[in-house]
Amino acid sequence: MPIEREKIGSSFLIVPNTEHFFGDVRNNENYLEVMATLTFKDIAEVRLIRIGAISVSFSDSGPLRSIDKLKLTGSETSVPEEVM
């Protein structure tokens, strides 16, 4: 029975609103500029983006890394041990 594998996302972006910014906002500022980067050992990297967004990316080798989502394809009724 074929098994399809897909990585579950290991990063996300939080944009709480567009009224509060990190740093000064003048006429020609790049709203997507990274204002600060915080690294938490081998777990995650957090970026503060000028527009007020917070980006979180989990390390590929850390404890919160992405895992595979398994999906069975086919018409067999038995479920492989790997999926269990």
C-alpha positions as CSV (number, residue, x, y, z in Angstrom):
1,M,0.0,0.0,0.0
2,P,1.6,3.3,-1.0
3,I,2.1,5.9,1.7
4,E,2.3,9.6,0.8
5,R,4.6,11.7,3.0
6,E,4.3,15.5,3.6
7,K,6.2,17.6,6.0
8,I,4.1,19.5,8.6
9,G,5.1,23.2,8.6
10,S,7.9,24.2,10.9
11,S,7.5,28.0,10.9
12,F,4.8,30.5,11.2
13,L,4.2,34.3,11.1
14,I,2.1,36.3,13.6
15,V,0.7,39.7,12.4
16,P,-1.4,41.0,15.3
17,N,-2.3,44.3,13.6
18,T,-0.8,47.0,11.4
19,E,-0.9,49.8,13.8
20,H,2.0,48.9,16.1
21,F,5.5,48.7,14.6
22,F,8.9,47.6,15.8
23,G,11.2,50.6,15.4
24,D,10.5,54.0,13.8
25,V,8.3,54.2,10.7
26,R,9.0,57.1,8.4
27,N,8.0,57.7,4.8
28,N,10.1,55.2,3.0
29,E,10.8,52.5,5.5
30,N,10.9,48.9,4.4
31,Y,8.0,47.4,6.3
32,L,9.4,43.9,5.9
33,E,12.8,44.7,7.4
34,V,13.9,42.4,10.2
35,M,14.5,44.6,13.2
36,A,15.9,41.9,15.6
37,T,16.6,38.2,15.5
38,L,16.6,36.0,18.6
39,T,18.0,32.5,18.5
40,F,17.0,29.9,21.1
41,K,19.9,27.3,21.0
42,D,18.9,24.6,18.5
43,I,15.2,25.0,19.1
44,A,14.0,28.1,17.2
45,E,14.8,31.4,15.6
46,V,12.4,34.4,16.2
47,R,12.5,37.5,14.0
48,L,10.8,40.8,14.8
49,I,9.7,42.4,11.5
50,R,9.2,46.2,11.3
51,I,5.5,46.0,10.4
52,G,4.8,44.4,13.8
53,A,5.0,40.8,12.7
54,I,6.7,38.0,14.6
55,S,8.2,35.1,12.7
56,V,9.1,31.8,14.4
57,S,11.1,29.1,12.6
58,F,11.9,25.8,14.3
59,S,15.3,24.2,13.8
60,D,15.4,21.1,11.6
61,S,17.5,19.4,14.3
62,G,15.6,20.7,17.4
63,P,12.9,19.0,19.5
64,L,10.1,21.0,17.8
65,R,11.3,20.2,14.2
66,S,8.8,19.2,11.5
67,I,7.5,15.7,11.3
68,D,6.1,13.7,8.4
69,K,2.3,13.5,8.0
70,L,1.5,10.1,6.5
71,K,-1.4,9.4,4.2
72,L,-2.4,6.0,2.9
73,T,-3.3,5.8,-0.8
74,G,-5.0,2.8,-2.2
75,S,-7.9,0.5,-1.4
76,E,-6.4,-2.0,1.0
77,T,-8.0,-2.4,4.4
78,S,-5.0,-3.2,6.5
79,V,-3.0,-0.3,7.9
80,P,0.8,-0.6,7.7
81,E,2.7,-0.7,11.1
82,E,4.6,2.5,10.1
83,V,1.3,4.5,10.0
84,M,0.1,3.0,13.3
